[in-house]
Amino acid sequence: MSRLAPIVMLALLAACSSTSKRGGYYTDAGPAASPPSNLDRVADAKPRAEPLHRSANRPYEVFGKKYVPLAAVRPYHQRGVASWYGKRFHGQKTASGETYDMYAMTAAHPILPIPSYARITHLKSGKQVIVRINDRGPFHSGRVIDLSYAAAYRLGLLGTGSGEVEIEAIVPGARAGL
């Protein structure tokens, strides 16, 4: 049952994050009372080859929908709605077993390998960040990725809670990746 705990937690996350009528998030999922003042200077994740997490990349099911994570880091493009998750999950375990840090450049994706890296572009503003995929989600209809608070801040998504993005997987060592 402990292997399912991160997936159950992510399912709750998807149901709760970034959807309130108050500024784009539920009160308990929003920012901390005093976020760091240097969020605009949080560095992008640095892509590097890493061994894939054995259990976080197995097929799984949430809310009756089956997901089959990619078996290798490879080129991947997707467009859709990004949301973000904040203090409610700060300090909790991710699908990778790492501790979620809302002030790091990370994200949750339903099928990208864990760990892997992706360039996220906010289509409205053109702003970009590079995140490390270390979690599963979102499991909310119509969303393609859940970003950390810091990544959403850098992209300008905090106030609205979500926005249209393009996801481009980065293959470390590939010329087009960086």
C-alpha positions in Angstrom: 0.0 0.0 0.0 2.9 2.4 0.6 3.7 2.5 -3.1 0.2 3.8 -3.8 0.5 6.6 -1.2 2.2 9.1 -3.5 -0.5 8.4 -6.2 -3.3 8.9 -3.8 -1.7 12.1 -2.5 -1.4 13.3 -6.1 -5.0 12.5 -6.8 -6.0 14.7 -3.8 -3.6 17.4 -5.1 -5.2 17.4 -8.5 -8.6 17.8 -7.0 -7.5 20.7 -4.8 -4.8 22.7 -6.5 -5.3 25.8 -8.5 -9.1 25.9 -8.8 -10.4 28.2 -6.1 -12.4 31.3 -6.8 -9.9 33.2 -4.6 -6.8 34.0 -6.8 -6.6 30.6 -8.5 -6.0 28.3 -5.6 -7.5 26.9 -2.5 -6.4 28.7 0.7 -4.5 25.6 2.0 -2.8 25.0 -1.3 -1.6 28.5 -2.0 1.6 30.3 -1.2 3.3 30.3 2.2 2.6 33.4 4.3 6.1 34.8 3.5 7.5 33.4 0.3 11.2 34.0 -0.3 11.9 37.4 -1.9 14.3 35.9 -4.5 11.9 33.7 -6.4 12.7 35.6 -9.7 16.3 34.4 -9.3 15.6 30.7 -8.6 17.7 28.9 -11.1 16.3 26.5 -13.7 16.9 22.8 -13.1 20.1 21.6 -14.7 19.4 18.7 -17.0 21.6 15.7 -16.6 21.4 12.0 -17.2 20.0 10.2 -14.2 18.9 6.6 -13.6 15.1 6.3 -13.9 13.2 5.6 -10.7 12.1 1.9 -10.8 8.6 2.1 -9.1 7.6 5.7 -10.1 7.7 4.7 -13.8 5.5 1.7 -13.6 2.0 1.8 -15.2 -0.7 3.0 -12.7 -4.3 3.9 -12.4 -6.0 7.0 -10.8 -9.7 7.6 -10.8 -10.3 4.7 -13.2 -7.8 6.1 -15.8 -4.7 4.1 -16.7 -1.4 5.8 -17.2 1.7 4.2 -18.8 4.9 6.3 -18.1 7.5 6.6 -20.9 10.1 3.9 -20.4 13.0 6.2 -21.4 13.9 9.8 -21.7 13.2 10.8 -25.3 11.8 13.7 -27.3 8.3 14.7 -26.2 6.1 17.7 -26.9 2.7 18.6 -25.5 0.5 21.7 -25.2 -2.2 22.2 -22.6 -3.1 23.8 -19.3 -0.5 23.9 -16.5 -1.5 24.4 -12.9 0.7 24.7 -9.8 0.8 23.3 -6.3 2.0 25.0 -3.1 2.1 24.9 0.7 -0.4 22.1 1.2 2.1 19.7 -0.3 5.4 21.4 0.7 7.5 18.9 2.6 5.4 15.9 1.5 6.9 12.9 -0.4 6.7 13.0 -4.2 6.2 9.9 -6.5 10.0 9.8 -6.7 10.3 9.6 -2.9 11.9 13.0 -2.7 10.5 15.7 -0.5 8.4 18.3 -2.4 10.0 21.8 -2.3 7.6 24.4 -3.6 10.6 26.8 -4.1 12.5 24.4 -6.4 12.2 24.1 -10.2 10.2 20.9 -10.3 6.9 19.5 -11.8 4.5 16.6 -11.8 3.5 15.0 -15.1 1.4 11.9 -15.6 3.8 10.0 -18.1 7.2 11.7 -18.4 9.9 9.6 -16.9 10.9 10.2 -13.3 13.3 11.8 -13.1 13.5 13.8 -16.3 13.7 17.4 -17.4 11.4 19.6 -19.5 11.4 23.1 -20.8 8.0 24.8 -20.1 6.9 27.8 -22.1 4.0 30.0 -21.1 2.3 30.5 -24.4 0.8 33.9 -23.5 4.0 35.5 -22.3 6.7 33.5 -24.0 8.5 33.0 -20.6 10.3 29.7 -20.1 11.7 27.6 -17.3 13.4 24.2 -17.1 12.0 21.9 -14.5 12.9 18.5 -13.1 10.0 16.0 -13.3 9.9 14.2 -9.9 6.2 13.7 -9.3 3.0 12.3 -10.9 -0.1 14.4 -11.7 -2.1 16.3 -12.4 -5.1 14.0 -12.4 -7.6 16.8 -13.1 -9.3 16.8 -16.5 -7.9 19.4 -18.8 -4.5 19.8 -17.2 -1.2 18.5 -18.5 1.3 19.4 -15.8 1.5 20.7 -12.2 4.3 23.1 -11.6 6.1 24.0 -8.4 5.3 27.4 -6.9 8.7 28.7 -8.0 8.2 27.5 -11.6 4.7 29.0 -11.8 6.0 32.3 -10.3 8.7 32.5 -13.0 6.2 31.8 -15.7 3.7 34.3 -14.4 1.0 31.8 -13.6 0.4 32.4 -9.8 -2.4 34.9 -10.0 -4.5 33.0 -12.5 -3.6 29.6 -11.1 -3.2 28.1 -14.5 -2.3 28.9 -18.1 -1.6 27.4 -21.5 1.9 26.0 -21.9 4.1 24.0 -24.1 6.1 21.1 -22.6 9.3 20.0 -24.4 11.2 17.1 -22.8 14.9 17.6 -22.6 17.2 14.7 -23.5 20.5 15.4 -21.8 23.4 15.2 -24.3 21.2 15.8 -27.3 22.0 18.9 -29.3 18.4 20.1 -29.5 17.8 19.6 -25.8 19.6 22.7 -24.6 
